[in-house]
Amino acid sequence: MAERPSDVWAEGHAYERYMGRWSRRVAEVFVARLGGRNGLRWLDVGCGTGALTRAVAARCRPRAVVGLDRSPGFLSAARADAPATARFAVADASALPFRDAVFDAAVSGLALNFLEPPGPAVAEAARVVRPGGLVAAYVWDYAEGMGLLRHFWDAAASVDPAASAWDEGRRFPLCRPGPLRALWSGAGLVDVSVASIEVPTVFNGFADLWEPFLSGQGPAPGYVATLAPAARDRLRTRLAATLPTGPDGSVPLAARAWAVRGRRP
């Protein structure tokens, strides 16, 4: 079996069409549920193209919100549509460049599974929030609830059994409630809870769904990039045959994320 390709996170605009448009919907629900008063200091760890940062700025009226990511390309996209209260920087989630207890809340969207290992990043988030401060995140339910990727990987494995080793549902244990709860408790956080967020992901047609897989951004597009043209065509044909299709040609799917939250004691 070929070595698994590295996950690529470089082109913010390509990612937006692939996954960012759905991340924005989840971010809005996630932030609405967090509640909290206005005027707080927020940190967004692994902010990517800024979906969660913008949701915090729009709903929470923060005193300040800082977005950190290790991809300069993603941060460029985040800055292009940034609210006035936000600032961004390249940083390592496992070694945050802040003193202890300087934020009221630290959040993260869809990044935990790409932090290896994730434990130090959660411990760092807990460190930089004040006592009583919030630490919260959400991840896709890769194993069962993220319809787009579940259909993709099932189709890929049916034409290439080796593809199952690259399936995010197998690679990432933090796509289920139990491991998320354990990760938060292991970082010393209290009042830990996990809840699902479900959003519709309706594609205009098959091309709207398939073409972002050609972007090379993330695990599934990274896998597609390794395929020879004939193998790519077989995957495309198999995927198209397995998807639900509406009378207008649309592809109606849904996505579930798991959101975890806790407080620094």
N, C-alpha and C positions, 0 to 999 in steps of 0.2 A: 504494500500500500504506500502511496506517495505521502511524503511529509505534509502535515496540515499547513496550509499557508497562513502567514501572519494576518491578524485582523488589521485592516487598514482604516485609519480615521484621519483623513487629510483634506478632503474637498467638502466644505460645509454645504455648498449649494446642492451638490449631488446627494448628500445625506438627507437634506430637507425633503427632496422628492421621494427618497426611499423610505425613510422612517420618521423624519422630523415632523411631517404634517400630522402624524398620529400621536407623536409624543406631545405635541402642543395640546391636544384634547385631554390627554391624561393629566398633564401638568395643571390645567385649569381646575379639574375635579380635585386633584390632590391638594392644591393650595386652598381651595374653598373649604375643604374638610379640616385643614389645620387650624383655621381660626386665628385668634391672637389679635392683640391691639395694634394700632398704627404706631409708626415711629420707631420700630425696632431695627436692630442691625442683623442682617441676614448674610449667610455664606452659602453659595451654591457650588458644591464640589463635583467636578466632572461635568461642567456646565454645557459642554458641547457647543451647539449653535445658539444656545441661550433661551430655549423654550421655557424652562422653569424659572430662569432669572426674570424674564419678562412677565410671567404669571405672578410672581411675587411682587414685582413693581406695580403691576396694574391693580391687584386686589388688596395688598397689605399696606400700601403707602409707607414703605420703609424709610427710616432715616438714611440707611445706606444698604446696598446689596452688592456683594462682591462675587463674581463668577471666576472660577479657576478651572483650567483644563490643560492637558499636556499637548494638545494639538494646536499649533499656531493657525492652521487653516480653519479649524472650527471657530477659534476665537475671532478671526477676521470676520466670519459671517455673523457672529454674535454681536460684535461691535457695530456692524452696519445697520442694525435695527435695535440699538440699545436705548433703554430709557435713560433719562437724565440722571437718575439716582444710582445707576449701575456703573461699575468699573470692572475690568477684566485683567487677568494675568495668567501667564504660563506658570504652572506649579505642579508639584508632585503631591498627590492626595495623601501619601504616607508620611510626608514631612511638611506640614502646612507652615507657611512663613508668617505666623502670627503668634503673639503671646497668649498665655492662658486666659480664658474667660473674657474674650473681647467681643463675642457675638451673642445675640439672644437666641438665634436659631441657626442650625446648619442642616442643609437639605441636599439631596442628590437625586437625579433622575436618570434611570437606565444605565448607570455607570458601574454599579457595584461588581457585576460579573466580569468586568474587564480590568479590575484592580486585583493584581495577583501578588500576595494574598490580600483579601479585603479587610481582614481583621485590623491591621495597623491603620488603615484609612478611617475606619469607624472609631477607633480609639482616638485618633487625631481630631476628628470632628467633635467628639465628646470633650476633649481637652480645651478646645477653643471656645466652647459655649460657657456661659456663666452657670453657676449652680441653679438648678431649676430650668435651665434652658432646654430647648427642643432639638432633638436630632432625629431626622426623618428621611426616608428615601422610598423610591418605588422602582420595581424591575418588571420586565415582561414575564409572563407565565409561559416561558418557552416550551415547557413540557406538554402542556395541554391547551392553554387558553389563547395563544397568539395565533389566530387563524391563518394569517398570511404565511408565517414561517412554518406552521405545522403542515399546511398543504405543500409548501415548497420542499421541505426535507423528506416528507413521505414520497413525493414524486421522485426526488433525487435518488433515494435509496432503492426505489423500484427499478431504476435503469442503471444504477451504479451502487451495488451494496457497500462499497467502501465509503460512500458519502455519509453513512450513518455515524461514522466516527467524528464527523465535523458538525453534527446536529447540535444546535445550542441547547436543546432539551436534554441531551446527554452530557454535554460539556459543562454546563453551569448548574451546580446544585442550588444556587441562591435564586431559583425560580419557583420556590415552594415556600409555604408559610413557616414550616418547622425550622429549616435552616436559617431563615431570616430572623425569627424570634431568638434563636440560640446565638446568632451573631451579635444582636443588640444586647442581650443579657450578658454575654461574655465580655462586652466592652464596659460593663458596670452601669449600664443604663437601667432605669426603673420605669414602672408603669408602661411596660412594653406591650404593644398591640399590633396586630396585622389584619388588614382588611383588603378586599378586592376592589378594583376599579375596572369597569367594563365600558368600552366605547365602540361605536360602530366604525368600521373601516370599509367604506363603499368605494370601489374603483369604477371609473367611467367605462372601462372596458378592459379586455385582456392586455392590450398594449400599455395601458396606464399602470397595470400591476407588474408586467414583465420587464419593461424597459429599465426601471430603477435597479433591477438585479444585474444590469450590465455596467453599473457605475463603479464597481470595485470597492465600495465603502461598507465595511462590516463583514461578518463571517460568511453569510450566504452569497452575497455578490463576490466575495473573495474566492469562494469555491467555484462559482461560474467562470471567473477569470482564468481558472486553471484548465478548463475544458477545451478540447479541440472543437472546431465548428460543428462537426457531425454529432458529437456527444451533446453539445449545447442544444442543437436542434431537437434531439431526442428528448432531452429534459423539458424543453419548451412545449413540445407536443404532448408529453405525458401530463405536465402541470395543467395545461389548458383543458385536457379531457377530464380532470378531476374536480375542477372548480364549479361552484354553483353560478348560474348565470340568470339574470333577470330578463324579462321580456324586452327591455330596452338595450340589452347587451351589457349592462352593468354587472359587476361582481360583488355581491353583498357578503361581506365577512364581518367579524367582530374581533376585538382584541381585549384580553384581560391582563391587567398588571396587578402585582401584589405590593401594597404600601405598608411600610413598617414605621413605627414611631416610638420614641421613648424620651425620657428626660434625664439630664445629669442630676444625680442626687446632691 
